[in-house]
Amino acid sequence: MSEYIEFCLLDEKGVERNVKMNADDPNEVYSWRVNGCKGLLKNPYWYKFRISKDAYGYKIIRIGSKHYKLHRVCFYAHNPEWDIYDSSLDNSIDHKDRNPANNHISNLRVLTNSQNLENNRSKGYYWCKSSNKWIARIAKDGNAYKKHCKTEEEAIEARRQLKEKYHTY
């Protein structure tokens, strides 16, 4: 039998709503339904959330008119001391495998925005017409690190070396 984690989330009015999530399957999320269209229900029940996706492929659940990204809800369910309502850049949840559909807790971690940007799929090198050279480039904490190369293969290797030196995630 599946194990469920119970916790509360706030709706758009700031009212706590009881929520439970399957510990093994983050796509199985329920809300305790007490109210119906005509007031209180005689038989309250667990209502399974409909999960939608945003334009970037992140799964979304809705409580009233408030939207929550499922990866943040999943991380909060497993780590209740983490502040799900803090939307600052230092409180990002990162998918280790870069797949926004994989919301298993083993694939999620808290990072700053700068650290989160290190875990991207950008090519990291480009051809510069003015210098007639390939340029390998990465960014770290607002600084850009570049290396000029004669061939595309050198630029790929330079990018790998820069990433190894400056990026830790």
N, C-alpha and C positions, 0 to 999 in steps of 0.2 A: 504494500500500500504506500502511496506517495506521502511524503512529509510536506506540510504546508507551513509557511511563515506568515504570521499575522502581524499587521502594523496599521498605522493610520496615516492618511494623507488629507490635506486640506482641499476643499472645493473652492470655487470662485468667491464665496462669501466668508471664507475662513472657518467653515464648519468642518470638524474632523469626520472623516468617512473611514469605516473599517474596511480594510483590504487584506486579501490573502493571496499568496503566490506559491506555486508549486516550486519547491526547492530545486528540483531536477530539471524542470521545464519552465523557463522564464516567460514563455508565451501563454502560460495558463495562469491568468490573473483574474480574481473575483472581487466584487464589491458587495457589501451587505446592503441589500435593498430593503428599506423600511417604509419609504414613502412611495406612493403611487400618484397618479394624476388627480385623485380626489382625496388626498390626505394619507393617513397611516394605513398600511396594509394589514389585513387580518393575519396573514401568514407571510412574515418576512422570509427572505431567501437570499442565497448567494447567487449573484448575477455575474456571468462571465463577461469580461470586457471584450468589446470588439476592438481589435488592434488594427490601426491604419498605419500608413507610411507617409513620411514627409518627402519633399522633393529630393532630399539627399539620401534616401533609403533608410532613415532611422525610424524605428517603430514607435508609435504614439498611442497612448491611452488617454481617455478623456473622463474627468470627473466633473459632472455638471458642465460648465463651459471652460474649465481649466484643463489645459493640455500638459501631459507629462511625457517625457521621452522614456521609453521602456528601459533603456540601459541605466538611466539614473534611478528609476524605481527599483530595478533589480539590485543595484549596488546598495541602495538604502535599506532594502529588505534584509540583506545579509550583514549590513553595517549600520545599525540604527544610531550610532553616535555621530555618523557623518551627516552634515547639514544639507539636505536635498534642496532647501529653499535658497541657499547661497548660490547665486548665479554669477559670481565674480569669475574673472579669468584664472584665478588661482585654485578653482574648485571644479576642474573639468574631469569628466570620466572618459577614459580612453579605451578603445578596443585594441587589445594587443595585436590581433591578427588583421586589423584595419577593416574588418567586415562589420558594417553597422547592423546586420541582421543577426549576428552571433552575440546574444546577450547573456551567455552563461557566465556565472560569477567568476569562474577561473579565467575568463577572457577580459575582465574589466579591472581597471586600476585608476586611482586618483592621480592626476598630474596637473601641473600649471599649464597655462595656455602655451607658453614657450616650449615646454617639454612635449606637449601634445603635438605641436607642429613638427617636431623632429621625427615623429612616427608617420611620415607621409610617403606617398608614392611618386613624388616629383622626380623628373629625370635628373635635374641638378647640373646640367651643362648645356651650353648653347654655342652657336657659331656667331662670332662678332665680325661684322663686315668691315668696320673701320680699322681693326687691327689685323684682319685676316688670320685670326686664331680662334681655337676653341677655348671656352672659359668654363671651368668647373666652379660652382658657387654653392655655398650653404650659408644659412643665417643662424645665429645663436645670440639670444638676449639683445636683439636690436642691432647686432654687428654683422656685417657681411664678410665672409672669407672667400677669396677668389684665388684661382690659379690659372695662368694662361698656358695653353698647350698647343703643340703643332698638329696633333692628330686627334681624331675623335676617341680612339682607344686610350690615348694618354689622358684625355679629359675624363673618361669613365673611371680610370684608375685613380686619378687625382680626386675626383668626387668621393670615391670609396675611402680614400685616405683621410680626406677632410672630415667626412662623416664619422669615421672611427676616432679621430682626434677630438672633435668638438661635441658630438652627439652621444649621449649616454643611454637613450631609450630606443 
